[in-house]
Amino acid sequence: MSLAIDCTGLTKRYRGVPALDGLDLQVPEGTVLGLLGPNGAGKTTAVRILSTLLPPDGGRARVAGLDVVTQARAVRRVIGLSGQYAAVDEDLTGFENLDMIARLYGLGRRNSRERARELLARFALEHAADRVVKGWSGGMRRRLDLAGALVADPKVLFLDEPTTGLDPRSRLGMWEVLEELVAGGGTLLLTTQYLEEADRLADAIVVIDHGRVIARGTADDLKRQVGGERVELTVARPDEIGVASGLLGGMATGELVVDARARTVTVPVAHGTDSLRDALHRLQSGPLTVTDIGLRRPTLDDVFLALTGHTAREDK
């Protein structure tokens, strides 16, 4: 499979401090790479280099087969970019913003107007198309910025925290648009603070810290590396916690976690659904009432915590 993004040994320093320290990334065409890491890990620097906004100090990078340094102008013709903050003209209407971008790409008057209306509809912005953007909400501006990144139907799309500031409904709608884009053959590099976003959209995930890759693989691969399957149950009364702990202690692969206030017992296990069946069988022999029980698997938040020492949201 051809690579839409291929970079090796990228380095970048700011006042002697390394932002990227030998970064390697390979993204096959038609796939989504989720780039995760703490604030200051180098995610935005990587995006800026790959989108030709910033020259690297070392290493090489190609996007759609084009060198980002020596063929920067050609790279810009085949990519779309949406940064962390909406880059829209507040003194123009939504329609005028997209029409202007389309004309800058050389689509022509008629095609530019058609593309602007199409994208306004796609991002549920038709009702505000002819209103000056200055009066729009932050979420609406964000959607307009993302629409602008898609004007030229790019082969490769770079999105730096694309759904920050969107409400849950708008975020779900954005995910659907991005899934449609990739289904049509597009390639996406995504940085995000919402790990459920990477879990849903990304074919592969790369975690970086201090400008270096510290883990890579699919979401399931990374979760398996962390381990940590557990059976969690809630009992009806606080005095039943001891009974539940006694019944399940023999199947635990580690220390049980008891929360008396929440009336929960968490049991680390190793055999997935077999462990859940075992737990149910053990609990049948005890005089207690279980109000909830389930098998919990590691999340990307657990992965992030294990790899970097804190959760993604703590960086914000």
C-alpha positions in Angstrom: 0.0 0.0 0.0 1.3 3.5 -0.9 2.1 5.9 1.9 0.3 9.2 2.0 2.6 10.4 4.7 6.2 9.2 5.2 8.6 11.0 7.5 11.9 9.7 9.0 14.0 11.3 11.7 12.3 14.6 11.8 13.9 17.1 14.2 13.0 20.6 15.3 14.4 22.7 18.1 13.2 26.0 19.6 15.9 28.0 21.4 17.9 24.8 21.8 15.0 22.8 23.2 14.0 19.8 21.1 10.3 19.8 20.0 10.8 16.9 17.7 13.7 14.4 18.3 13.8 11.9 15.5 10.1 11.5 14.7 9.1 8.6 12.3 5.6 8.4 10.9 4.1 6.3 8.1 0.5 6.7 7.1 -0.9 4.5 4.3 -3.3 6.1 1.8 -7.0 6.0 2.8 -6.3 5.5 6.5 -6.5 7.6 9.7 -3.6 8.1 12.0 -4.3 9.4 15.5 -1.4 11.4 16.9 -1.6 11.5 20.7 0.6 13.0 23.4 0.8 15.5 26.3 0.9 19.2 25.7 4.4 20.1 24.4 5.0 16.6 23.1 5.5 17.8 19.5 2.1 17.1 17.9 1.5 20.6 16.5 5.1 21.0 15.4 4.8 17.7 13.4 1.6 18.9 11.8 3.1 22.3 10.9 6.1 20.6 9.3 4.0 18.1 7.3 1.7 20.9 6.1 4.8 23.0 5.0 4.2 25.8 7.5 7.5 25.1 9.3 10.8 23.8 8.0 12.4 20.9 9.9 15.9 21.1 11.2 16.6 17.6 10.2 15.1 14.4 8.7 12.9 14.1 5.7 9.1 14.1 5.1 7.0 13.3 2.0 3.2 13.9 1.7 1.4 12.4 -1.2 4.8 11.5 -2.6 6.0 15.1 -2.5 8.9 16.5 -0.4 7.6 19.0 2.1 10.7 21.2 1.8 11.7 21.1 -1.9 8.1 20.7 -3.2 6.2 22.7 -0.7 4.0 24.5 -3.2 2.9 21.2 -4.8 2.2 19.8 -1.3 -0.1 22.7 -0.5 -2.2 21.9 -3.6 -3.1 18.4 -2.3 -3.6 18.9 1.4 -6.2 20.4 3.8 -5.4 21.8 7.2 -7.4 22.8 10.2 -5.4 24.1 13.2 -6.4 24.4 16.9 -8.1 27.7 16.4 -10.7 28.6 13.7 -9.0 30.6 11.0 -12.0 32.4 9.5 -12.5 36.0 8.5 -15.0 37.4 11.0 -16.0 40.3 8.7 -17.3 38.0 6.0 -20.3 35.8 5.9 -20.0 32.0 6.1 -20.7 31.7 2.4 -18.2 34.4 1.6 -15.5 32.7 3.6 -15.8 29.4 1.7 -16.3 31.1 -1.7 -13.1 33.1 -1.1 -11.1 29.9 -0.2 -12.5 28.1 -3.3 -11.5 30.9 -5.6 -8.0 31.0 -4.1 -7.8 27.3 -5.0 -8.8 28.3 -8.6 -12.2 26.7 -8.7 -13.7 29.5 -10.7 -16.8 31.6 -9.9 -19.5 29.1 -10.5 -17.8 26.1 -9.0 -16.7 28.1 -6.0 -20.2 29.1 -5.2 -21.5 25.6 -5.6 -18.7 24.2 -3.4 -19.4 26.8 -0.7 -23.1 26.0 -0.6 -22.4 22.2 -0.6 -20.1 22.5 2.4 -22.4 24.8 4.3 -25.1 22.2 4.0 -22.7 19.3 4.9 -21.7 21.1 8.1 -25.3 22.2 9.0 -24.5 25.8 8.5 -27.0 26.7 5.9 -29.1 28.7 8.3 -26.2 31.1 9.0 -24.6 31.1 5.5 -25.4 34.8 4.9 -24.7 36.1 8.4 -21.4 37.8 9.2 -19.2 35.2 11.1 -18.4 37.8 13.9 -21.8 36.9 15.3 -21.4 33.1 15.1 -20.8 30.9 18.1 -17.4 29.3 18.7 -18.7 25.9 17.6 -20.1 27.2 14.4 -16.8 28.9 13.6 -15.0 25.7 14.2 -17.2 23.8 11.8 -16.7 26.6 9.2 -13.0 26.3 9.6 -13.2 22.5 9.0 -15.4 23.1 6.0 -12.7 25.4 4.6 -10.1 22.7 5.0 -12.2 20.5 2.7 -12.9 23.0 -0.1 -10.3 21.6 -2.5 -11.2 17.9 -1.7 -7.7 17.3 -0.4 -5.9 13.9 -0.7 -4.4 14.4 2.8 -6.1 16.2 5.6 -4.3 17.4 8.7 -6.6 18.2 11.7 -5.1 19.5 14.9 -7.7 18.9 17.6 -10.6 19.4 15.2 -13.5 19.1 17.5 -12.3 21.2 20.5 -15.1 23.5 21.5 -17.9 21.5 19.8 -20.8 20.2 21.8 -21.3 16.4 21.8 -23.9 16.4 19.1 -21.7 18.5 16.8 -18.7 16.3 17.6 -20.7 13.2 16.5 -21.7 14.9 13.3 -18.1 15.9 12.6 -16.9 12.3 13.1 -19.5 11.2 10.5 -18.1 13.7 8.0 -14.6 12.6 8.6 -15.5 8.9 8.2 -17.2 9.7 4.9 -14.0 11.5 3.8 -11.8 8.5 4.6 -14.3 6.1 3.0 -13.9 8.1 -0.2 -10.2 7.5 -0.2 -8.9 10.4 1.8 -6.1 10.2 4.3 -6.3 11.8 7.7 -3.7 12.7 10.4 -5.6 13.7 13.5 -4.4 15.1 16.8 -7.0 15.1 19.6 -7.5 15.5 23.3 -10.6 13.4 23.1 -9.3 9.8 23.3 -12.8 8.4 22.4 -12.3 10.3 19.1 -9.1 8.5 18.3 -10.7 5.2 19.4 -13.5 5.7 16.9 -11.7 7.2 14.0 -8.1 6.0 13.9 -6.9 3.0 12.1 -3.6 3.3 13.9 -2.4 5.4 16.8 1.1 6.9 17.6 1.8 8.3 21.0 4.6 10.8 21.3 6.3 12.4 24.2 9.2 14.9 24.2 9.3 14.7 20.4 9.8 10.9 20.2 7.4 8.0 19.5 6.8 6.0 22.7 4.1 3.7 21.4 2.4 2.8 18.2 -0.3 0.3 17.0 -4.0 0.0 16.7 -6.2 1.1 19.7 -6.7 -2.6 20.6 -2.9 -3.3 20.4 -2.2 -0.5 22.8 -5.0 -1.6 25.2 -3.6 -5.1 25.2 -0.1 -3.8 26.1 -1.6 -2.0 29.1 -3.7 -5.0 30.2 -6.0 -4.4 33.1 -9.2 -6.3 32.4 -11.4 -6.2 35.4 -14.7 -7.3 36.7 -16.6 -4.5 38.5 -19.7 -5.1 40.6 -22.0 -3.0 42.7 -23.9 -4.4 45.7 -27.1 -3.2 47.2 -25.8 -2.5 50.8 -22.4 -1.6 52.3 -22.3 -4.6 54.5 -22.3 -6.9 51.5 -19.0 -5.6 50.2 -17.0 -7.9 52.5 -19.0 -10.9 51.3 -18.5 -10.0 47.6 -14.7 -9.5 48.2 -14.4 -12.9 49.9 -16.3 -14.7 47.1 -14.2 -13.1 44.3 -10.8 -12.9 45.9 -9.8 -16.3 44.6 -10.1 -15.3 41.0 -8.2 -12.0 41.2 -4.9 -11.6 39.4 -4.0 -8.7 41.6 -5.3 -6.6 44.5 -9.0 -6.0 44.8 -10.1 -2.3 44.8 -13.0 -1.6 47.2 -15.0 1.6 47.3 -17.3 1.4 50.3 -19.0 4.7 49.5 -20.0 3.5 46.0 -20.5 -0.1 47.2 -18.3 -1.4 44.4 -15.6 -4.1 44.2 -13.2 -4.1 41.3 -11.4 -7.4 40.6 -8.4 -7.6 38.2 -8.8 -10.6 35.9 -7.0 -12.2 33.0 -9.6 -14.2 31.0 -12.2 -11.8 29.8 -15.7 -13.1 29.5 -14.7 -16.4 31.1 -13.7 -14.5 34.2 -17.1 -12.7 34.1 -18.9 -16.1 34.0 -16.7 -17.4 36.8 -17.6 -14.3 38.9 -21.4 -14.8 38.3 -21.1 -18.4 39.3 -19.2 -17.5 42.6 -21.7 -14.8 43.5 -24.6 -17.2 43.3 -23.4 -18.9 46.5 -23.4 -15.8 48.6 -26.2 -14.0 50.5 -26.0 -10.7 48.7 -27.8 -8.6 46.1 -25.7 -7.5 43.1 -27.2 -4.3 41.4 -24.6 -4.1 38.6 -21.8 -6.2 37.2 -19.7 -6.1 34.1 -16.4 -6.7 32.4 -14.4 -3.5 31.9 -11.6 -3.4 29.4 -8.8 -0.8 29.3 -9.6 2.5 27.5 -7.3 4.8 25.6 -7.3 7.0 28.7 -5.8 4.0 30.6 -3.2 3.7 27.9 -2.4 7.3 28.0 -2.1 7.3 31.7 0.2 4.2 31.7 2.5 5.7 29.0 2.7 9.3 30.1 1.9 9.3 33.8 -1.3 11.3 33.5 -4.6 11.5 31.7 -5.1 13.4 28.4 -7.4 15.9 30.0 -4.9 16.9 32.7 -2.8 18.5 30.0 -5.5 21.0 29.2 
